[in-house]
Structures are given as C-alpha cells and as structure tokens.
Amino acid sequence: MSRFKVFSRRAALLAGAQGLLSMALAGRLYYLGVIEADQYEMLAEDNRIAIRLLAPQRGEIVDRFGEQVASNQQDYRVFLIPEQAEDIRATLTRLGRIISLNERDHQRIERQISRQRKFLPVTVAQGLAWEDFAKINVSAADLAGIQPDSGLTRWYPDGPVASQVVGYVGTANEDELDGDPLLSLPGFKLGKRGIERSYDRTLRGRAGSSRVEVNAYGRTIRELARTEGQSGERIALTLDMGLQRAIYQRLGEEAAGVVVMDVEMGDIYAYVSTPAYDPNSFNLGISRENWQALLHDPRKPLVDKCTSGQYPPGSVFKMVVALAALHHGIITPEKTIYCNGRHRLGDNVWHCWRRGGHGAMNMEDALARSCDVYFYQVAYELGIERIAQWAKSFGLGQVFDLEIGGESKGLVPTPGWKMAMTGKPWVGGETLNVGIGQGALLATPLQLAVMTSRLANGGHMVRPRLVRTVGEGVRAQATAPENGWPRLDFSADHLAVIKRGMEKVLEYRGTAYLSRLDLDGVKMAGKTGTAQVRRITQEQRDNETKQDELPWQARHHAWFVAYAPLEKPRYAACVLIEHGGGGSSAAAPVARDVMAQTLKRDPANRPALDQLMAASDGPIHNGGGGS
C-alpha cells in the first residue's frame, strides 16, 4: 500500500510538471504564433527573398567627333557554380575539350572557389567565339555546374591606337576594393589605367537590382522583380581618332611619341605612343607569355612616351635660349658669331655638330642651321638661372594633370638642384650643354608641344587638355581662365626673329629643307633636334660611324617641333623618334606628314563641324604676333 502511495505521488508530480511544461510550451507557441506573428513573418520573408545587384553598362568614351574609342560589346562567357558540380576537376576537364583551359586556368578557378561561397558563380572563361559558346550550350547536360552566360564586356575598336590615353579595365584586386559591392560581381571590371581609371566612378554607373526567391541554401528559385541600373556617363575626348590612326600607321614599328595640339585652346588632337599594347588583351585576361613579351620589349610598349618618357630635348630647345637672350640684351638679332666647329672653355673643347663649322651666324641663321657654337656662347653669357627660368615659363619642368596618370615632370637643372643632388657646385661647361638642350635637361614630347604652342600663339600660356565633355552636353571644366591665357613677358619683335628662324629651318636650306610642307599654299615652321644618348669621346668623333650603322640603342634620339599654318598658327606638333639617329632625317619627315594630315582634317574645311566647335569651344584669345 505504501508503495502504491509513493508511486501515485511521483506520478502526480510528473504529471504536474508535464502539465506546466505543456502550458509553457503552449504559451510560447501562442506568443510566437499570434503576438509576434508579424515580426517572424517578416524575418521568414527576408530569408526567402534576396536582393541581387545587376552590373550597369559602362559609359562610352568617344573622340571629339563622337567616334567610339571605348564601348561595350556582346560577351559570351561561361561560369561554374561549385555546389552544382559533383567533381570540379572532372567538369573542367570535360569543358577543356570544347574550349582551351590550361593548368593556370584550373589553378585560378580553384583559388577563386576557395575564397567565396559555393553557390556563387566563378568565371571560367570569357570572350568566347559564338561557335564555342554554342557547343557549350549543346553539351550543358553533361557539364554539371557549368552555366553559359551572355553579357557585355569592354571593347576598344582601334586596339592599341589610343591605348596610352584610354587605358584599360580589369578585375579589382584586393587593394582596389573600396566598399562598392559591384566590385564583387563575377566579371565586373574597373578602370586600371588612363581615362578608364581617372573617370572610373563616372564611367561605372549605378547598379540595378534583382529581387529573387531563394531556398534555404541561398540558391535562386525564381526572379520576382527587376530594376535596371543606370549606365555610366559618356566621356568625350579632344582626340581626332582619324588623325590618331593615320599617325599610328605612319610611325609603323618606330619607338616614338607624337603630340598634336591646338595652339589657341590647348585641345590635344593626337596623342600617339608607339609601340603600344592592346587594351582588349588586358580586358579578356592577358597571357603570361604576352605579358612577358611586353615587359622585355626594348621599345617599351607599356611606357607612354608622350608624358612618361623623359629625354634631352636637343636643339629644339634653342628657341627658348634665343628668346631669353634677346629679352635680356645678351645679343641682338643681327650680331654674328663665327663658328669654326669648336668652342673652347678653359681646358675643354665643345664641338658643333657640323665638323667644319658654319662660319658667321646671326640668330636666324643659327636657328635655321642649328649652329651649336652660336648657342654655346649665347647660353654661357645668359647663365643657367635665366635659362632655367625661361624653360619653366615655356612648360618644361611642369606637369599638366592630363588625368591619364604617369605624367613625368622632366628636369630643368639649376645650381641649387646640382648642389642638393651631388654636393658639387655648377660649372660653366654644364651651362653650354644645357644651352643646346643636352646635359641634365630632360623634357617630354607633351612639354615640347606646349613650348611650341606658346611660341606659335604669341606667348600665351596655353595648357593642354584631353577631356572635352563629361556626360551628355556637359562641357568639361575649361582649362583656360575666363579672361584668356596669361601672356609671357617678351617683345613681339623678338618673337618674330625666332619665328623667322623656324621658318628658315624648312624654307631656306635649313636643317629640314627636304621636309618642307607646301599643302595648297599652307606652310609650316619648325625646328630639328638630335639628342645624344651617350658621351662621345674625341677618338669616337674622329672615327665617327654613321648612325644607321650603330646598334639601335646607341643611336641619337630624333626630334622635330613644328607649327602651322605659318601666317596664322593653329596647330603645334612634336615628334620624337627614339634612337632615330637625326632630327632632320628621322623626325622631320614624320612631322611633315603629321602636319599635312592635321591640316587636311582641319574643321575649317568641314563647315557644319566648324559651326559646332565655334558654339561649344570658341577661341580663347587672339594669337599674338639641327641638328
């Protein structure tokens, strides 16, 4: 009996505890299912619905006439969804029988899979031919986890022709992740160089979104709603792609840089650096072999020779020295200096490029014949400090913020610079070298195009620009002040002497007489330059070898600067031919052809276009009056 009582008591306690537990559970269920029903319904909906970003279409880059420089084209590609592939390596092997996949591709794909969730797609290949894309679609049933896809990719119609300006796009690396979720989308590219990089945010646009239903694993079941993104803005450059292509073809295999610039407004019509890389190869993923070939090419296709390359300007710098000497009363235009081919300073002798000398030279003839002895004496009397001051006022030693990156400052040496760099004082012989554009003096083709523009337009301090408009009908910020370019302080009469000397270079048996231009009566003025790349000993001078018989890298750099038309200058051009041998033989003929093409494409010969330009870019000011 006592056992029964004990059992009954325990059963009652258990039943009571069970009842209390049931009541608590029922109360909790009531709380969750009734009182908190709205909140948990919302949480469940959030788990069921996911918002996926949609990549916007990248904005176009066009030239001054609306011709495409960078656009978008259909891209056939294939993704792999790891969680849907039973054996990733086997799947890739089977896919490799349709498209080319090497071991590095396998390693890249496996590395990317390890860094993200397994239901997210990984890019296997892009830029596929339609035939290969069709084969993958036909074989899709046997390729578990493989997902063919069609989208848009960046396309550069002219390939390398304007690559140093426009740049290229590529997948973001870890250092470039800036918090924008777009950068994590498969296949999304951002600007890596040039205009693509400088205006990346503008070109990138705004993302769209897709509202999709997903299962518990995050896999998409169906799309519920879609909001398209906003395309990036359109960037219009100052380039004329027709001219750009013509110059690129004219340069051929040369290692060269050419800049053509409007002397009034600063617009750059052509900006050509050769050889160049094809930006399409970077967009689609450049192979290691091609990358190594670019790196080890002695002509340096990855280097922008127009603004990153720095070279002694040679005799094209003599106009600045001559104008400074006239301004400071060092010499008059008529005074002659006798050139016997040698100039002695102390115990050292400096040579003229012409062995026997030029005889008596006044300033115009010294420019036309590029007499070194004349400029040795003038530069020595002028002094390095004044030479440096005038060099900087004409654009040397300056950067112009063209927004393409990599712009070099060059070097305008001074006694202070040398003391800071070497701890040694400046000596007179260094002034002689700088006076003919040699020594420590370094410049870029862009800087020399600016120098020539400022000479051609009467001394107005024009600055170059590459971007014309951003967006539809929105003009880019003007590079000129509201009241026009500031003007350099020198006499118009002195400038006229320099211009007559530049005219004689081509028209009066000067150093570029064989490259003179006569296009329907339109002529140009210019100046040759030959810059040594190595010191020449007296023994080497006595046994001089012709430039074209020397190894390529031992030859002189060749320069030519020019402006046209002669009477009312509109365009300035600078041509550099690396290791070309001589300015008159290598650079001057190219400059003649460049200027001829530029003048033939002059908007003055295209009335409708001329009216458009007058409405949008009217004139900033009225132009003032070797070796």
Sequence and secondary structure as in RCSB ss.txt:
>XXXX:A:sequence
MSRFKVFSRRAALLAGAQGLLSMALAGRLYYLGVIEADQYEMLAEDNRIAIRLLAPQRGEIVDRFGEQVASNQQD
YRVFLIPEQAEDIRATLTRLGRIISLNERDHQRIERQISRQRKFLPVTVAQGLAWEDFAKINVSAADLAGIQPDS
GLTRWYPDGPVASQVVGYVGTANEDELDGDPLLSLPGFKLGKRGIERSYDRTLRGRAGSSRVEVNAYGRTIRELA
RTEGQSGERIALTLDMGLQRAIYQRLGEEAAGVVVMDVEMGDIYAYVSTPAYDPNSFNLGISRENWQALLHDPRK
PLVDKCTSGQYPPGSVFKMVVALAALHHGIITPEKTIYCNGRHRLGDNVWHCWRRGGHGAMNMEDALARSCDVYF
YQVAYELGIERIAQWAKSFGLGQVFDLEIGGESKGLVPTPGWKMAMTGKPWVGGETLNVGIGQGALLATPLQLAV
MTSRLANGGHMVRPRLVRTVGEGVRAQATAPENGWPRLDFSADHLAVIKRGMEKVLEYRGTAYLSRLDLDGVKMA
GKTGTAQVRRITQEQRDNETKQDELPWQARHHAWFVAYAPLEKPRYAACVLIEHGGGGSSAAAPVARDVMAQTLK
RDPANRPALDQLMAASDGPIHNGGGGS
>XXXX:A:secstr
 HHHHHHHHHHHHHHHHHHHHHHHHHHHHHIIIIITHHHHHHHHHHHHEEEEEE      EE TTS EEEEEEEE
EEEEE GGG S HHHHHHHHTTTS   HHHHHHHHHHHHTS TTS EEEE S  HHHHHHHHHTGGGSTTEEEEE
EEEEE TTGGGGHHHH  EE   GGG  S GGGGSTT  EE SHHHHHTHHHHH B EEEEEEE TT  EEEEEE
EE  B    EEES  HHHHHHHHHHHTT  EEEEEEETTT BEEEEEEES   HHHHHS   HHHHHHHHH TT 
TTS TTTT  B  GGGGHHHHHHHHHHTTS  SS  EEE SEEEETTEEEE SSTT  EEE HHHHHHHT HHHH
HHHHHHH HHHHHHHHHHTTTT     SSS     B   HHHHHHHHS    HHHHHHHHTT TT BB HHHHHH
HHHHHHTTSB    B EEEESTT B   SS TT   B    HHHHHHHHHHHHHHHHSS TTGGG   BTTB  E
EEEEEE SS   HHHHHT   GGGS GGGS EEEEEEEE SSS  EEEEEEETT S IIIIIHHHHHHHHHHHHH
T GGGSHHHHHHHHHHH  SS      
